[in-house]
Amino acid sequence: MTSRRYRTQSQTRLRTSGRQGRQGATRSKRFNSDFERDLAAMNRVWKMLRQGTIRWLGEIGRQY
């Protein structure tokens, strides 16, 4: 079993979202258009890529 301190935010988010259930099948009021929703998703992807790149470079630096 994974220790609590090693859980990522996404794993924690996935565990808690199942308990809350969906708030409804309608579109969220957070975004005015599909384009804004896509931009927000791209922003999250860039953040994940940046975080992964930093971790990858740290692992390389640790080995040498």
Residue pairs with C-beta under 8 A, 6 or more apart in sequence:
28 37
31 37
31 40
